[in-house]
Amino acid sequence: MRSLQDIFSEIATVPDFFEHQIDSVHYRNGWGDSPLHVVCCWGDCEAIRVLVAAGADINLPGETGFTPLHCAVEQEHPEAVALLLELGAEIVRDANGSTPADLASSLGHGGALKALAVAQKE
């Protein structure tokens, strides 16, 4: 399993995190995004587990109200969606009033929508 520092180093290659010294799961860039937002956009389930275990806020909204769950849905990573829900992610609305299911539906991301539906039935 990768270390926190390994994950932070990978995140530092993302344009919105260039030249930032990421040293905490609570770090936020200028858009309000955290390391967890980034790895959810990547669909990196191992990194999601590491960051959440280290205390990352699984429901932290970014500037537009996107939570890590919204990020995983937007990039259509159904495995990450299922994992986030298993780890306790809540279904919340973003700044536009959209839930992750609304987002998945509007983008035609059937895999993410199915993962959300399965989790809600459990």
N, CA, C and O of each residue as an XYZ file, in Angstrom:
488
protein
N       0.854     -1.185      0.000
C       0.000      0.000      0.000
C       0.897      1.245      0.000
O       1.907      1.303      0.701
N       0.500      2.232     -0.801
C       1.279      3.469     -0.888
C       1.157      4.266      0.405
O       0.172      4.157      1.136
N       2.174      5.062      0.664
C       2.161      5.924      1.844
C       1.440      7.233      1.525
O       1.209      7.565      0.363
N       1.093      7.959      2.571
C       0.493      9.282      2.386
C       1.410     10.164      1.558
O       0.958     10.853      0.644
N       2.705     10.143      1.879
C       3.649     11.001      1.164
C       3.709     10.651     -0.315
O       3.807     11.542     -1.158
N       3.652      9.367     -0.639
C       3.628      8.951     -2.049
C       2.396      9.528     -2.753
O       2.488     10.030     -3.873
N       1.267      9.451     -2.094
C       0.020      9.968     -2.675
C       0.094     11.483     -2.822
O      -0.308     12.025     -3.852
N       0.606     12.172     -1.800
C       0.748     13.627     -1.880
C       1.668     14.020     -3.034
O       1.410     15.004     -3.727
N       2.734     13.258     -3.243
C       3.666     13.538     -4.346
C       2.978     13.374     -5.699
O       3.211     14.161     -6.616
N       2.140     12.362     -5.821
C       1.395     12.156     -7.069
C       0.421     13.313     -7.307
O       0.278     13.785     -8.435
N      -0.239     13.763     -6.255
C      -1.212     14.849     -6.367
C      -0.521     16.152     -6.751
O      -1.103     16.980     -7.452
N       0.709     16.337     -6.300
C       1.456     17.562     -6.608
C       1.740     17.711     -8.102
O       2.186     18.773     -8.536
N       1.491     16.670     -8.895
C       1.681     16.752    -10.347
C       0.438     17.283    -11.059
O       0.483     17.553    -12.259
N      -0.655     17.435    -10.341
C      -1.910     17.937    -10.911
C      -1.818     19.462    -11.024
O      -1.420     20.119    -10.062
N      -2.178     20.042    -12.185
C      -2.037     21.491    -12.362
C      -2.574     22.350    -11.220
O      -1.915     23.314    -10.829
N      -3.739     22.036    -10.676
C      -4.293     22.854     -9.588
C      -3.528     22.696     -8.278
O      -3.814     23.393     -7.305
N      -2.568     21.793     -8.250
C      -1.771     21.565     -7.041
C      -0.274     21.780     -7.285
O       0.533     21.545     -6.385
N       0.117     22.233     -8.512
C       1.531     22.502     -8.811
C       2.111     23.449     -7.774
O       1.454     24.389     -7.327
N       3.341     23.183     -7.405
C       4.112     24.048     -6.505
C       3.468     24.225     -5.135
O       3.779     25.180     -4.423
N       2.590     23.329     -4.769
C       1.997     23.362     -3.433
C       2.673     22.289     -2.591
O       2.942     21.186     -3.068
N       2.939     22.617     -1.360
C       3.512     21.649     -0.432
C       2.355     20.970      0.294
O       1.854     21.476      1.298
N       1.941     19.829     -0.224
C       0.828     19.093      0.371
C       1.393     18.218      1.478
O       2.201     17.324      1.228
N       0.964     18.484      2.691
C       1.512     17.738      3.824
C       0.430     17.252      4.781
O       0.716     16.823      5.899
N      -0.825     17.327      4.320
C      -1.929     16.944      5.200
C      -3.130     16.503      4.362
O      -3.347     16.999      3.256
N      -3.895     15.575      4.901
C      -5.138     15.175      4.228
C      -6.149     16.315      4.250
O      -7.133     16.288      3.510
N      -5.912     17.314      5.092
C      -6.827     18.440      5.231
C      -6.455     19.613      4.325
O      -7.150     20.629      4.311
N      -5.363     19.479      3.568
C      -4.920     20.541      2.668
C      -6.018     20.851      1.652
O      -6.707     19.950      1.175
N      -6.172     22.138      1.327
C      -7.139     22.545      0.294
C      -6.455     23.522     -0.656
O      -5.730     24.416     -0.222
N      -6.689     23.347     -1.945
C      -6.114     24.276     -2.910
C      -7.010     25.509     -3.026
O      -7.959     25.664     -2.256
N      -6.714     26.375     -3.975
C      -7.474     27.610     -4.142
C      -8.929     27.405     -4.520
O      -9.742     28.317     -4.369
N      -9.268     26.225     -5.006
C     -10.646     25.904     -5.372
C     -11.385     25.196     -4.237
O     -12.562     24.859     -4.366
N     -10.685     24.977     -3.132
C     -11.303     24.285     -2.003
C     -11.239     22.777     -2.099
O     -11.834     22.068     -1.286
N     -10.508     22.279     -3.107
C     -10.391     20.832     -3.275
C      -9.280     20.265     -2.402
O      -8.260     20.911     -2.163
N      -9.501     19.058     -1.939
C      -8.554     18.364     -1.067
C      -7.876     17.232     -1.837
O      -8.281     16.912     -2.955
N      -6.850     16.630     -1.244
C      -6.261     15.445     -1.881
C      -7.305     14.364     -2.179
O      -7.201     13.667     -3.188
N      -8.302     14.222     -1.317
C      -9.328     13.204     -1.551
C     -10.134     13.504     -2.815
O     -10.493     12.584     -3.550
N     -10.419     14.771     -3.074
C     -11.113     15.129     -4.315
C     -10.321     14.629     -5.526
O     -10.890     14.061     -6.459
N      -9.008     14.847     -5.499
C      -8.165     14.476     -6.640
C      -8.183     12.973     -6.878
O      -8.415     12.522     -8.000
N      -7.941     12.197     -5.830
C      -7.870     10.742     -6.039
C      -9.237     10.165     -6.405
O      -9.313      9.124     -7.058
N     -10.315     10.830     -5.992
C     -11.650     10.386     -6.411
C     -11.859     10.662     -7.894
O     -12.496      9.866     -8.585
N     -11.334     11.773     -8.393
C     -11.389     12.049     -9.837
C     -10.604     11.007    -10.615
O     -10.962     10.673    -11.744
N      -9.553     10.499    -10.027
C      -8.740      9.453    -10.663
C      -9.376      8.072    -10.528
O      -9.052      7.162    -11.291
N     -10.277      7.914     -9.564
C     -10.842      6.589     -9.307
C      -9.861      5.670     -8.606
O      -9.945      4.448     -8.735
N      -8.935      6.250     -7.867
C      -7.858      5.504     -7.203
C      -8.342      4.998     -5.837
O      -8.194      5.679     -4.822
N      -8.913      3.808     -5.833
C      -9.515      3.259     -4.609
C      -8.495      3.040     -3.497
O      -8.811      3.245     -2.325
N      -7.292      2.633     -3.842
C      -6.269      2.449     -2.810
C      -5.982      3.776     -2.112
O      -5.930      3.833     -0.883
N      -5.795      4.837     -2.887
C      -5.511      6.147     -2.300
C      -6.706      6.660     -1.499
O      -6.524      7.299     -0.463
N      -7.917      6.389     -1.961
C      -9.112      6.788     -1.206
C      -9.077      6.145      0.174
O      -9.299      6.817      1.181
N      -8.801      4.853      0.224
C      -8.732      4.148      1.516
C      -7.659      4.744      2.426
O      -7.894      4.948      3.617
N      -6.486      5.020      1.865
C      -5.374      5.560      2.656
C      -5.740      6.931      3.218
O      -5.529      7.190      4.403
N      -6.284      7.807      2.383
C      -6.609      9.162      2.832
C      -7.734      9.173      3.865
O      -7.661      9.904      4.852
N      -8.764      8.372      3.645
C      -9.873      8.318      4.610
C      -9.384      7.729      5.932
O      -9.758      8.214      6.999
N      -8.558      6.699      5.871
C      -8.010      6.104      7.099
C      -7.149      7.103      7.861
O      -7.034      7.028      9.084
N      -6.542      8.044      7.129
C      -5.693      9.061      7.759
C      -6.493     10.272      8.236
O      -5.916     11.226      8.758
N      -7.817     10.243      8.061
C      -8.661     11.306      8.599
C      -9.226     12.294      7.602
O      -9.790     13.310      8.008
N      -9.095     12.032      6.300
C      -9.674     12.941      5.304
C     -11.189     13.007      5.480
O     -11.838     11.997      5.753
N     -11.737     14.202      5.320
C     -13.187     14.407      5.427
C     -13.844     13.920      4.146
O     -13.705     14.545      3.095
N     -14.547     12.821      4.230
C     -15.142     12.178      3.063
C     -16.272     13.004      2.453
O     -16.649     12.772      1.305
N     -16.813     13.958      3.195
C     -17.928     14.779      2.714
C     -17.551     16.240      2.492
O     -18.432     17.087      2.340
N     -16.258     16.548      2.471
C     -15.789     17.924      2.335
C     -16.191     18.508      0.981
O     -15.818     17.959     -0.056
N     -16.946     19.614      0.972
C     -17.296     20.225     -0.308
C     -16.185     21.146     -0.797
O     -15.538     21.832     -0.006
N     -15.974     21.150     -2.110
C     -15.062     22.109     -2.723
C     -15.811     23.411     -2.971
O     -16.915     23.605     -2.460
N     -15.215     24.295     -3.750
C     -15.778     25.620     -3.981
C     -17.201     25.580     -4.549
O     -18.037     26.397     -4.164
N     -17.480     24.664     -5.437
C     -18.817     24.584     -6.041
C     -19.721     23.584     -5.327
O     -20.783     23.216     -5.829
N     -19.280     23.153     -4.150
C     -20.072     22.200     -3.385
C     -19.855     20.753     -3.779
O     -20.485     19.852     -3.226
N     -18.951     20.527     -4.747
C     -18.639     19.150     -5.142
C     -17.926     18.444     -4.002
O     -16.908     18.921     -3.501
N     -18.465     17.316     -3.603
C     -17.809     16.468     -2.612
C     -16.935     15.459     -3.362
O     -17.029     15.361     -4.586
N     -16.096     14.717     -2.658
C     -15.348     13.652     -3.327
C     -16.268     12.691     -4.092
O     -15.893     12.187     -5.150
N     -17.464     12.438     -3.560
C     -18.413     11.561     -4.251
C     -18.836     12.163     -5.593
O     -18.906     11.450     -6.594
N     -19.115     13.458     -5.622
C     -19.436     14.120     -6.891
C     -18.291     13.935     -7.891
O     -18.525     13.677     -9.071
N     -17.051     14.070     -7.408
C     -15.884     13.933     -8.293
C     -15.811     12.538     -8.902
O     -15.579     12.397    -10.103
N     -16.006     11.519     -8.093
C     -15.957     10.141     -8.595
C     -17.079      9.890     -9.599
O     -16.883      9.192    -10.593
N     -18.246     10.456     -9.337
C     -19.377     10.312    -10.255
C     -19.087     11.037    -11.566
O     -19.304     10.486    -12.645
N     -18.596     12.277    -11.471
C     -18.343     13.080    -12.669
C     -17.367     12.387    -13.625
O     -17.526     12.451    -14.844
N     -16.365     11.729    -13.059
C     -15.361     11.057    -13.883
C     -15.720      9.597    -14.170
O     -14.929      8.864    -14.765
N     -16.898      9.185    -13.752
C     -17.454      7.845    -13.945
C     -16.519      6.734    -13.467
O     -16.010      5.929    -14.246
N     -16.320      6.731    -12.163
C     -15.554      5.674    -11.502
C     -16.483      4.938    -10.542
O     -16.478      5.228     -9.346
N     -17.283      3.988    -11.040
C     -18.271      3.318    -10.187
C     -17.667      2.598     -8.990
O     -18.296      2.534     -7.934
N     -16.460      2.053     -9.131
C     -15.831      1.369     -7.991
C     -15.521      2.370     -6.885
O     -15.705      2.076     -5.704
N     -15.048      3.554     -7.270
C     -14.764      4.598     -6.282
C     -16.058      5.099     -5.650
O     -16.097      5.372     -4.450
N     -17.111      5.221     -6.443
C     -18.419      5.635     -5.920
C     -18.877      4.643     -4.852
O     -19.269      5.041     -3.755
N     -18.826      3.366     -5.173
C     -19.252      2.331     -4.222
C     -18.398      2.360     -2.961
O     -18.920      2.234     -1.854
N     -17.090      2.524     -3.123
C     -16.194      2.563     -1.966
C     -16.501      3.762     -1.079
O     -16.588      3.621      0.140
N     -16.663      4.927     -1.668
C     -16.968      6.120     -0.879
C     -18.249      5.938     -0.071
O     -18.304      6.305      1.102
N     -19.261      5.379     -0.688
C     -20.520      5.140      0.026
C     -20.329      4.119      1.143
O     -20.888      4.267      2.230
N     -19.546      3.095      0.873
C     -19.241      2.083      1.897
C     -18.506      2.707      3.084
O     -18.704      2.302      4.230
N     -17.654      3.698      2.798
C     -16.867      4.347      3.848
C     -17.626      5.460      4.566
O     -17.098      6.079      5.490
N     -18.870      5.716      4.138
C     -19.696      6.684      4.857
C     -19.996      7.986      4.152
O     -20.514      8.909      4.780
N     -19.691      8.098      2.864
C     -20.020      9.327      2.140
C     -21.528      9.540      2.152
O     -22.310      8.599      2.013
N     -21.911     10.790      2.319
C     -23.326     11.150      2.332
C     -23.743     11.674      0.964
O     -22.930     12.230      0.225
N     -25.006     11.493      0.640
C     -25.567     12.034     -0.600
C     -26.002     13.467     -0.300
O     -26.990     13.689      0.399
N     -25.257     14.436     -0.832
C     -25.569     15.850     -0.603
C     -25.652     16.572     -1.944
O     -25.184     16.074     -2.968
N     -26.251     17.739     -1.914
C     -26.380     18.557     -3.122
C     -25.191     19.512     -3.238
O     -24.678     20.007     -2.235
N     -24.763     19.761     -4.478
C     -23.700     20.732     -4.706
C     -24.301     22.137     -4.740
O     -25.487     22.303     -4.456
N     -23.507     23.145     -5.081
C     -23.973     24.530     -5.089
C     -25.084     24.770     -6.109
O     -25.839     25.735     -5.987
N     -25.189     23.902     -7.107
C     -26.251     24.016     -8.111
C     -27.492     23.212     -7.743
O     -28.466     23.181     -8.494
N     -27.450     22.567     -6.591
C     -28.586     21.772     -6.134
C     -28.604     20.352     -6.659
O     -29.600     19.645     -6.502
N     -27.506     19.919     -7.286
C     -27.450     18.576     -7.871
C     -26.875     17.550     -6.905
O     -25.843     17.781     -6.275
N     -27.547     16.430     -6.799
C     -27.000     15.300     -6.046
C     -26.047     14.545     -6.972
O     -26.053     14.781     -8.180
N     -25.234     13.648     -6.429
C     -24.406     12.813     -7.301
C     -25.239     12.037     -8.329
O     -24.799     11.858     -9.465
N     -26.432     11.575     -7.946
C     -27.292     10.853     -8.894
C     -27.773     11.776    -10.012
O     -27.844     11.362    -11.169
N     -28.102     13.019     -9.675
C     -28.499     13.991    -10.700
C     -27.359     14.190    -11.696
O     -27.575     14.224    -12.907
N     -26.149     14.319    -11.167
C     -24.966     14.519    -11.999
C     -24.735     13.320    -12.910
O     -24.517     13.483    -14.111
N     -24.781     12.126    -12.349
C     -24.580     10.908    -13.145
C     -25.621     10.808    -14.253
O     -25.295     10.450    -15.385
N     -26.857     11.120    -13.932
C     -27.938     11.051    -14.913
C     -27.726     12.062    -16.035
O     -27.881     11.731    -17.211
N     -27.372     13.293    -15.672
C     -27.199     14.341    -16.687
C     -26.007     14.071    -17.596
O     -25.999     14.500    -18.750
N     -25.001     13.365    -17.085
C     -23.806     13.057    -17.876
C     -23.905     11.719    -18.600
O     -23.032     11.371    -19.395
N     -24.962     10.979    -18.324
C     -25.118      9.669    -18.945
C     -24.142      8.638    -18.418
O     -23.736      7.728    -19.140
N     -23.763      8.782    -17.150
C     -22.808      7.866    -16.529
C     -23.552      6.744    -15.815
O     -23.747      6.775    -14.600
N     -23.958      5.760    -16.597
C     -24.763      4.660    -16.079
C     -24.085      3.832    -15.013
O     -24.743      3.372    -14.081
N     -22.768      3.630    -15.129
C     -22.053      2.836    -14.128
C     -22.079      3.501    -12.765
O     -22.300      2.844    -11.748
N     -21.852      4.809    -12.750
C     -21.889      5.552    -11.490
C     -23.309      5.578    -10.929
O     -23.511      5.439     -9.723
N     -24.283      5.757    -11.807
C     -25.682      5.783    -11.375
C     -26.083      4.442    -10.767
O     -26.784      4.400     -9.756
N     -25.642      3.356    -11.379
C     -25.943      2.023    -10.854
C     -25.292      1.822     -9.487
O     -25.919      1.273     -8.582
N     -24.041      2.261     -9.327
C     -23.351      2.126     -8.036
C     -24.089      2.899     -6.951
O     -24.202      2.425     -5.821
N     -24.589      4.077     -7.283
C     -25.367      4.864     -6.320
C     -26.659      4.148     -5.955
O     -27.030      4.097     -4.782
N     -27.342      3.598     -6.942
C     -28.617      2.909     -6.700
C     -28.421      1.667     -5.849
O     -29.208      1.410     -4.939
N     -27.390      0.901     -6.131
C     -27.105     -0.318     -5.359
C     -26.820      0.042     -3.912
O     -27.325     -0.613     -3.000
N     -26.021      1.070     -3.692
C     -25.664      1.466     -2.326
C     -26.881      1.953     -1.551
O     -26.986      1.710     -0.349
N     -27.792      2.630     -2.218
C     -28.973      3.145     -1.529
C     -29.946      2.036     -1.155
O     -30.743      2.204     -0.231
N     -29.897      0.905     -1.856
C     -30.774     -0.227     -1.532
C     -30.263     -1.010     -0.333
O     -31.034     -1.700      0.335
N     -28.975     -0.907     -0.058
C     -28.369     -1.707      1.027
C     -28.652     -1.136      2.383
O     -28.214     -1.692      3.391
